[in-house]
Amino acid sequence: MNTTAVGVALVGCGNFARWQHLPNLARLPQADLRWLCDRDLDLAEELAERHGCRACKDAAEVFADPRVQAVVIAVRDELQAELCQAALAHGKHVYVEKPVGISPEQVQAVVSAADRAGRQVAVGFQKRCAPAYLRAKELLDADGGVYNLSLRMCDDAWRWAHGYEPGALLVHDCCHLFDLAAHLCGSPVVEVIARRARPDDEVVLLRMACDAVVTLTNSGHGTMDMPKERLEAISARGGVSVEDFCELHAYGYEGVDPVERFAGSSHPDRPLLPRYLLADQGAAGLASIRRIAWQLRQDQALGRLDGRPDAAEAEAFIAATIPNFLREQGWLAAMREFLARCAGAAPQLPLAAPSDALAASRVAAAALRSLSSGSCELLGEHHVS
């Protein structure tokens, strides 16, 4: 046991937590994993036995343990705000997954609780810490900042987002894009216009206080073999594009490599090859993995794996491969930064705070109003009630 590490509990052991937060906490020397908490106690106990910690079903047990200094909250959207407030009331540092709440009112309650508690509170807008996006912001800021920004997110949420109402991605997933827009532009959103072809197929136009314009495209009706995220930005006399976090193209910047590739994410229980493949081949390498994973899922669904000599290997590959989780989106770096701040270190990376989650939540609410009324919604000091 590392006696200088921060005592940590993970509340919520769902699929995302098992792919990201749990393996990251288990391998970071800054973390002393004490508890796993989940409403499925059998699951929590199974994982706890593997990781050498305790398990429980009720988060109150976690909050009452004085050895727990920090809590990572990775539960459903509607449960996040209440658990955050309870953890803060017990004096814990908190890392909470986005969007923090399902309404600005819920997120505001967390902001107020964080202000009262005076503890470290980080929000899972970890894309800010992705190496490709850190580099993109560095290049853009050096050339006068962002004037025109396009962010696109498209995946097969129709397949995995069970339990979410149609249209929920605007709050659940697009909050990432709303936060990125403000972070990359260094400026808050002041105008919002949203239009929809169908639920979870939206375009949102933002104007920032700095007068930059941002176009966000969101779709949950895509396919696994299509790149999920793309960034394109124009600065004073140049620009950058980033494809799926693994390949950056720079334009018009003297002395800057025109193409940079970034290693993929890693997981202690998964093959390491994709990490190096993305570092070497960038977007082309990830596209190959996406196509293979999609085709094998198609074969599985249509019964074409039956009788194949490699059927068992194909089934194992399908179960172990989520292409979106192979991209280095900053999860490990953000958690390391959070734990370092809990231990008293000075900030090194741009972690998002509850106030950033509140800003994103207000943009999401404005986008929903715009979809309903067809209006241009004004925010901040530009808002007219």
BELNORHU-V339268 format. One line per field, one symbol per residue. ss: DSSP state (2 for helix, 1 for strand, 0 for the rest). phi: phi as a letter, one per 40 degrees, with the letter a starting at -180 (. if undefined). burial: 1 if it has 24 or more other C-alpha atoms within 12 Angstrom, else 0. A space follows every 50 residues. Layout:
BEGIN
ss: ???
phi: ???
burial: ???
END
This chain:
BEGIN
ss: 00000111111000222220222222200011111110002222222222 20011100222222000001111000222222222222200011110000 00022222222222222000111002222022222222222200000111 11110022220000000022220222222222222000111111111100 11111111000011111110000000001111110000111110001111 10000000111000000000002222222220222222222222222222 20000000002222222222002222000022222222222200000000 01022222222222222222222000110222000
phi: .ccccccbbbbhbcdccccbccccccbcccbbcbbbbacccdcdcccccc bgbcbabbcdcccccccccbbbbbbcdcbccccdccccccgccbbbcccg acadcccdccdccccccgbcbbbcccddccdccccdcdccccbggcbabb bbbaaccdcbccgccdgcccccbcddccccdccccgaccbbbbbbbcadg bbbbbbbcccgcbbbbbbabbcaccbdcbabbabbdaaabbbbfgbabbb bgbcgbdcbbbbcccbacbbdcdddcccccbgcccccccdcccccccccc ccgccdgccbdccccccdccbbdcccccbgcccccccccccdchcccbbc ccbdccccccccccccccccccbgcccbbgcccbc
burial: 00001111111111001111111111010111111111000001001100 10111100111110000111111111111111111111111111111111 11110111111111000011111111111111111111111011111111 11111111000000001111111111111111111111111111110011 11111111100111111111101111111111111001111111111111 10100000111111111000000110111011101110110011011000 00000000000001101100111111111111111111111100000011 11111111111111111111100001111000000
END
